[in-house]
Amino acid sequence: MSRVHQSVSLMQAAEASPVLAQLARLAQESSVRLRQVEPLIPPVLRSTIAAGPIEGTSWCLLVANAASAAKLRQLVPALLSALNGRGYAVSAIRVKVQASAFSTRPA
């Protein structure tokens, strides 16, 4: 008996699995949140920040280095205010240094 393997897109796989579908929705929501607050982030920092995981009402931003993390932490109250003002239920923003997430980005 031979099996026929059909390739499927990531979206098709995500839709077929409730767990993957939920992860895909959260990843998309995280990216939308980052786009919403990007105007509040200084242009020089934007390339060092990536959308991270959403866990309940907490959201994580990934940054490339400690200097970017320090500056971003200063902006957290403004980011929270902006997100809550737009209807997002975000009670906390965590900032995590994760240089490996940025190693493949062009300079």
C-alpha positions in Angstrom: 0.0 0.0 0.0 1.5 3.3 -1.0 0.7 6.6 0.5 0.1 9.7 -1.5 1.6 12.8 0.2 0.0 16.0 -0.6 1.6 19.3 0.2 -0.5 21.8 2.1 0.1 25.4 2.8 0.8 26.6 6.3 -2.6 28.2 6.5 -4.3 25.0 5.4 -2.4 23.1 8.1 -3.3 25.7 10.7 -6.9 25.6 9.8 -7.0 21.8 10.1 -5.6 21.8 13.6 -7.3 23.9 16.4 -4.0 24.3 18.2 -2.2 25.6 15.2 -5.1 27.8 14.2 -5.0 29.4 17.7 -1.3 29.9 17.4 -1.6 31.5 14.0 -4.4 33.8 15.2 -2.2 34.9 18.2 0.8 35.5 16.0 -1.3 37.6 13.6 -2.8 39.5 16.5 0.7 40.2 17.9 1.8 41.6 14.6 -1.3 43.8 14.4 -0.6 45.2 17.9 3.0 46.0 17.0 1.8 47.9 13.9 -0.7 49.8 16.1 2.0 51.1 18.4 4.9 51.5 15.9 4.2 55.3 15.5 5.1 55.7 19.2 8.4 53.9 18.8 11.4 56.0 17.6 12.3 55.1 14.0 15.8 54.0 15.0 14.4 51.4 17.3 11.7 49.9 15.1 14.1 47.5 13.3 15.2 46.1 16.6 11.7 45.1 17.8 9.6 42.1 16.9 6.1 41.0 18.0 6.2 38.3 20.6 3.8 36.0 22.2 0.4 36.9 23.7 -0.5 35.2 26.9 -3.9 36.2 28.2 -3.8 40.0 28.7 0.0 40.1 28.7 2.0 40.8 25.5 5.7 40.3 24.9 7.9 42.4 22.6 11.2 40.9 21.5 14.2 43.2 21.1 17.6 42.7 19.6 19.7 44.1 22.4 19.8 45.5 26.0 19.9 49.1 24.9 16.8 48.8 22.8 15.1 46.9 25.7 15.9 49.7 28.1 14.5 52.4 25.8 11.4 50.3 25.0 10.7 49.7 28.7 10.5 53.5 29.1 7.8 53.5 26.4 5.7 50.7 27.9 3.2 53.0 29.7 2.5 54.9 26.4 2.2 51.7 24.4 -0.3 50.2 27.0 -2.3 53.4 26.9 -2.4 53.4 23.1 -3.4 49.7 22.9 -6.1 50.0 25.5 -7.4 53.2 23.9 -7.9 51.2 20.7 -9.8 48.4 22.4 -7.1 45.9 23.1 -7.2 44.4 26.6 -3.5 44.5 27.4 -2.6 44.7 31.1 1.1 44.2 30.7 3.8 44.4 28.1 7.0 42.4 28.7 10.2 43.2 27.0 12.6 40.4 26.3 16.0 40.5 24.7 16.3 37.9 22.0 19.1 38.7 19.7 18.8 35.4 17.7 15.4 36.6 16.4 17.1 39.4 14.6 20.2 37.6 13.3 18.5 36.9 9.9 17.2 40.4 9.4 19.1 42.5 6.9 20.9 45.5 8.4 
